[in-house]
Amino acid sequence: MKRILLILTLLLTLQTSFAQKESAFGDGEWFKFKMSYSNWLKAGNATLTVKDSKLNNKDVYHVVGKGWTTGMIKWFFKVKDRYESYFDKKTIMPYKFVRNIDEGGHTKDLEIEFDQKNNKAYVNDKKHKKKSVIDTKPNIQDMVSTFYYLRNNLDTDSLKIGDEVKIDMFFDEENYGFKLQYLGEETIKTDFGKIESLKFRPYVMAGRVFKEEESLTLWVSKDKNKVPLRIKADLAVGSLRADLEAFKGLKHPFKIVVNNH
């Protein structure tokens, strides 16, 4: 429960090759997800919004991700998270990242500026009034921009079962090596009908939150949008599932399998 937005953003990284030239998303795209705990208890909601913006006279996309608990869960464990990423419209390289969270009283208020030329991250920990400069890997991504960077560069024709992708991501105050494996195709039932999807296994750190490295599975639409449809996570206690509930502003047609039976 403490990682609703982490699951939606860090773990929506789902690509293996970088050949697609046509953008998978654009200004005005919006997703809403519904969360359920142990497959039946409503746990919360999350949204992702893309807007055109400018940062230091550069054309950027400004993405805002929000997550919050609802229903009975919020009386026991209240979550209110906000993530923001400002990244270049052409390269999808991030310039600025914001993480402002309150997860059951555990709070963070971070603002990070990336110097992509010199491979530096300038971290402003507002909660503790502490600033630091950390070396990063070349072409570093933040946990939100990663999703959009990889969506934009997926060549579905080259995917083979077992293929893996690794990407360098900066999370909080450290570099994070992320790995994901392609599991194949699957047609799944959603609120919108049956949809052909690509299935992935993101590898995560086992321990306090997740049971093991293979605790996550995710599905994205097999079309030019690469829409995140579903995420399942086996947690240290129980399981969490996120399903796409609503969307608008997709750049390409959203394909739904018509069932005549």
C-alpha positions in Angstrom: 0.0 0.0 0.0 2.9 2.4 0.6 4.0 2.3 -3.0 0.9 3.0 -5.1 2.6 5.6 -7.3 5.9 3.7 -7.3 4.1 0.7 -8.8 2.4 2.8 -11.4 5.4 4.8 -12.5 8.6 3.0 -11.6 7.1 -0.2 -12.9 5.5 1.0 -16.0 8.8 0.5 -17.8 8.2 -1.9 -20.5 10.4 -1.7 -23.6 13.4 -3.6 -25.1 14.4 -1.8 -28.3 14.5 1.8 -29.5 13.4 2.2 -33.1 10.0 3.7 -33.0 10.1 7.3 -34.3 6.4 8.3 -34.1 5.5 9.6 -30.6 3.3 7.3 -28.5 1.7 10.1 -26.5 1.2 13.9 -26.5 -0.3 16.9 -24.8 -3.6 16.1 -23.1 -3.1 12.4 -22.4 -4.7 11.4 -19.1 -5.0 8.0 -17.4 -6.9 7.0 -14.3 -6.3 3.8 -12.4 -8.3 2.0 -9.7 -6.5 0.0 -7.1 -7.6 -3.1 -5.2 -6.0 -4.8 -2.3 -5.9 -8.7 -2.3 -8.2 -8.6 -5.4 -11.4 -7.4 -3.6 -10.9 -4.4 -1.3 -10.9 -1.0 -3.0 -7.6 0.6 -2.1 -7.3 3.9 -4.0 -6.8 5.7 -7.3 -4.0 7.1 -9.3 -3.8 9.5 -12.3 -1.2 10.4 -14.9 -1.5 13.7 -16.9 0.6 15.0 -19.8 0.7 18.7 -20.6 2.8 20.9 -22.9 5.0 23.4 -20.9 8.2 25.4 -20.9 11.1 25.1 -18.4 14.0 27.5 -18.7 12.9 28.4 -22.2 12.9 24.8 -23.3 9.9 23.0 -24.7 9.0 20.2 -22.3 6.2 17.8 -21.4 5.1 18.3 -17.8 3.7 15.0 -16.4 1.9 14.9 -13.0 1.2 11.7 -11.3 -1.1 11.5 -8.3 -2.0 8.6 -6.0 -4.4 8.5 -3.0 -6.1 5.9 -0.9 -9.9 5.6 -0.8 -12.7 3.8 1.1 -11.9 1.8 4.2 -8.2 1.6 3.6 -7.7 5.3 4.1 -8.9 5.0 7.7 -6.1 2.6 8.5 -3.4 3.8 6.1 -3.7 7.2 4.3 -1.7 7.8 1.2 -1.4 11.1 -0.7 1.4 11.1 -3.3 2.3 13.6 -6.0 5.1 13.1 -8.6 6.1 15.5 -11.3 8.5 15.3 -14.2 9.6 17.9 -16.8 11.3 16.3 -19.7 12.4 17.3 -23.2 9.7 16.8 -25.9 12.2 15.3 -28.4 14.7 13.3 -26.4 12.4 12.6 -23.4 15.4 13.3 -21.1 14.3 14.8 -17.7 15.3 18.2 -16.5 13.4 18.3 -13.3 11.6 15.8 -11.0 9.4 16.4 -7.9 8.4 13.8 -5.3 6.0 15.0 -2.6 4.5 12.1 -0.7 2.7 11.2 2.5 2.3 7.5 3.0 0.9 6.7 6.4 2.9 9.5 8.0 6.0 8.7 6.1 6.7 11.9 4.1 9.2 13.1 1.5 9.5 16.4 -0.3 12.2 16.3 -2.9 13.0 18.5 -5.9 15.7 17.2 -8.3 17.2 19.1 -11.2 19.2 17.1 -13.8 22.3 18.4 -15.7 22.2 15.9 -18.5 25.4 17.3 -20.1 27.5 16.9 -17.0 25.7 13.9 -15.5 24.8 15.5 -12.3 21.6 15.5 -10.1 21.0 18.5 -7.9 18.8 17.2 -5.0 16.9 19.6 -2.8 15.5 17.7 0.2 13.0 20.3 1.4 11.8 18.3 4.4 15.2 18.2 5.9 16.5 21.4 4.4 19.4 19.7 2.8 20.9 20.1 -0.7 23.3 17.7 -2.4 24.9 17.1 -5.8 25.1 13.5 -7.0 26.9 12.0 -10.0 24.5 10.2 -12.4 24.8 7.8 -15.3 24.6 9.2 -18.8 21.0 9.7 -20.2 19.6 9.2 -16.7 15.8 9.0 -16.3 13.6 9.7 -13.4 10.9 7.3 -12.3 8.1 9.1 -14.3 10.1 10.0 -17.4 11.2 6.4 -17.7 7.7 5.3 -18.5 7.3 7.8 -21.3 10.8 7.4 -22.7 10.3 3.7 -23.1 6.8 3.9 -24.4 8.1 6.2 -27.1 10.8 3.8 -28.2 9.3 0.4 -28.3 9.7 -1.6 -31.5 7.0 -4.3 -30.9 8.1 -6.3 -34.0 11.5 -7.1 -32.5 10.2 -8.4 -29.1 10.9 -12.0 -28.3 9.9 -13.9 -25.2 12.7 -13.7 -22.7 14.1 -10.4 -24.0 15.3 -8.0 -21.3 15.8 -4.3 -21.0 17.9 -2.4 -18.6 17.8 1.3 -17.9 19.5 3.7 -15.6 17.1 5.6 -13.3 17.6 8.1 -10.5 15.4 7.5 -7.5 15.4 9.7 -4.5 19.1 10.3 -4.0 20.7 7.3 -5.8 21.2 5.7 -9.2 19.0 2.7 -9.7 19.5 -0.1 -12.3 16.1 -1.3 -13.5 15.6 -4.6 -15.5 12.5 -5.8 -17.2 11.7 -9.0 -19.1 9.2 -9.6 -21.9 6.8 -12.5 -21.2 4.7 -12.6 -24.4 1.3 -11.6 -25.7 -2.0 -12.0 -23.9 -5.6 -10.9 -24.6 -7.1 -9.6 -21.3 -10.6 -8.6 -20.2 -10.8 -4.9 -19.1 -13.5 -2.4 -18.4 -13.4 -1.4 -22.0 -13.6 -4.9 -23.5 -11.0 -7.5 -24.5 -7.6 -5.9 -25.4 -4.6 -7.5 -27.0 -1.6 -6.8 -24.7 2.1 -7.2 -24.2 3.0 -8.8 -20.8 6.1 -7.9 -18.8 8.0 -8.9 -15.7 9.7 -5.9 -14.0 12.4 -7.0 -11.5 12.2 -5.2 -8.2 14.1 -5.3 -4.9 12.8 -8.0 -2.6 12.3 -7.2 1.0 10.0 -4.9 3.0 7.5 -4.1 0.2 7.7 -6.9 -2.3 7.9 -10.6 -1.7 10.6 -11.3 -4.2 12.3 -9.9 -7.4 9.6 -11.5 -9.6 6.7 -10.0 -7.6 5.4 -7.8 -10.4 3.5 -8.4 -13.7 2.2 -5.7 -16.0 0.2 -5.6 -19.2 0.3 -2.8 -21.9 -1.8 -2.4 -25.0 -0.4 -3.9 -28.2 -0.8 -0.7 -30.2 1.0 2.5 -30.9 -0.2 4.0 -27.6 1.4 1.4 -25.3 -1.4 2.1 -22.8 -0.8 0.6 -19.3 -3.7 -1.7 -18.7 -3.0 -3.6 -15.6 -0.4 -4.2 -12.9 -0.3 -6.9 -10.3 2.1 -6.9 -7.4 2.6 -9.5 -4.7 3.5 -7.5 -1.6 5.2 -8.6 1.6 1.6 -8.6 3.0 -1.2 -9.3 0.5 -1.3 -8.2 -3.1 -2.1 -5.0 -5.0 -3.7 -4.6 -8.4 -4.1 -1.5 -10.6 -6.5 -1.5 -13.5 -7.0 1.3 -16.1 -10.4 2.8 -15.3 -10.6 5.8 -17.6 -8.5 7.6 -20.2 -8.6 10.5 -22.7 -6.3 12.3 -25.1 -4.7 9.2 -26.7 -2.6 10.0 -29.8 -3.5 6.8 -31.6 -6.5 4.5 -32.0 -7.2 2.3 -29.0 -7.8 -1.2 -30.3 -10.5 -3.3 -28.6 -11.2 -6.9 -29.6 -14.9 -7.3 -30.6 -16.5 -10.4 -29.1 -19.6 -11.4 -31.1 -20.5 -14.3 -28.8 
